[in-house]
């Protein structure tokens, strides 16, 4: 233990997140986290990570292989631990007096604070602290008390209060509407307050940057990087014209509610077509599985989604909830599969409708585009070429990774110049 802590004294950057990164991580934010963390470590070799992972993820972690020191808080799968998490999640969702407006729950807050105290008491003093996800940004005041001299970079995967706003507006239940409105109003105040106190705020798209600047976060603090995603521009399309793809983590409400909307509202309009809906994504629940039949297939997690994009007729992303840039839309566009999505799905992606993707809102609009694709009334090769060209032109993660590294190095050099290293 003494040897480990002595080595850590040489480290200058502490990265704190609430979801563990690894090379095969399935969710969008995890892919972004994994890419930029390892890119920074490769360039600076001075990064320490404090994060949280589920027990079933332990064997997937690869920090040691990359030489990144990691403090891992493991969420156990014991029944009592699951019950605590379930109760905490429910309390966070419906308690209007919740300290963090339901965003950060106690089963994450308590072990994170305890581990941070241990790190501080060891004498470790990072020059720069990176806080990723709104849940961790909520701990900013506590972290500043432990490390008052550190500069802070805040990474917003999504602007969370926008997601809360949509959840409020999407419910017709008057009791839930009241609760969700109160949560939204409180979270917006908290989130904007914390973002305004950070040294740099990193966002995944320019729309989110504009939103928080309009709501009072100083423009000089904000920086947009390219969200990392599995770029599939090398895929050669071989469409088979019989399957629609829906893709996303199926334990997330914005995904399973959206695909259920599609099943209920769009699939009946194309019953005469020889076509199926293939739903890809880990942890699908019973609320979704009950819709399975000969035309609707819930595939769950798949190791490689590229063959489905290569052969699929189209990808449908009729999102009813959510905020921020949708990585699944970028990945699909990079593969060349025609993307059908709405205002929420294309949010923060400045592609051109009917050229780079198909814009749809109503069930009839989705059904009409699908029918035209099946009947070859639309040339899918054209939109495929356009979407790939758009991705090549607009998304360069290596360029923004270098800009991010320069920001971090700038803080480190500033501290050295001030004689505080």
C-alpha angles and dihedrals in degrees: 000000000000091000091050094051092046090056091047090058087073093057118099107183125064114193115195122191139158098223123054118239125223135153097262097040110147106209125081099239090048091055091052091046093048094049099048096039092054093041090054093046091050090054101038104020090205106098128124121188130211111186147143128242139176117251092247090057097059095094090050096057114110105176092116091055089056094043095244114147108231137191105199124195107200122210103216123224095220114130093245091051091049090050091051090051092047093050092045092051093049092047090050092051099049106025108097090191094057110139094230098034089254095300101107118038128203097248088065099033099053100051091040092054091045092052092046090053090052091050092049093047090052088067095249111149116183119204091211130027120197117202115196125196126017091265091064094040085061088068092058096109092051092047092049090056090055096041106024096165098051123107114232130221114190121203116201111195087185133355093256098200089060089058090048090050091054092047089054093048093045097059125085095188106106094212093049090043090057093046094046092048091053091048091050094049093048095044092049091055093046097043095048091046092054094043091051090055096052121098093226130009116203121201135183097229143019094244091064089046090055092046097055092041089053088051093053111275108135112254092223089065097054128091129177119211129185109265109236116239139160100277111211102176090127091065115111108218118237103172118194096190098224109089136062115203127218112185132186146093102299096205088068116093095222090059105043093041090050095050091045088054089053092048093050099040110027108028094063089056093059100041091123092061123088092237139124137204115231113197113201124189141093128272102019110185134217091264088069102030092061088071094061115123139135092300101035117063123185102202100175119202117359123190095222121024095182097091089056091051090045095054103026125109093226144326117247119205107172095165118192096180140022140075139232132033115331110229092195089061092051092047092049093047090050090055092052097239108143109257121214112193146141138234093287093046095052094039112138092007108106097205124142118254117240089011106058097013140353116261113216133167109158126058090245091056092053092045092048094053092045091051092050092049092050092048092045091241087132121051103233090188091067096052089042092056091044095050092049091049090050092053093047090050101043109030119065108154093176091059094052091042088061090049089050091051091051089053091053093044090049090059092047093050091047090055091048091050090052091052095242100121 
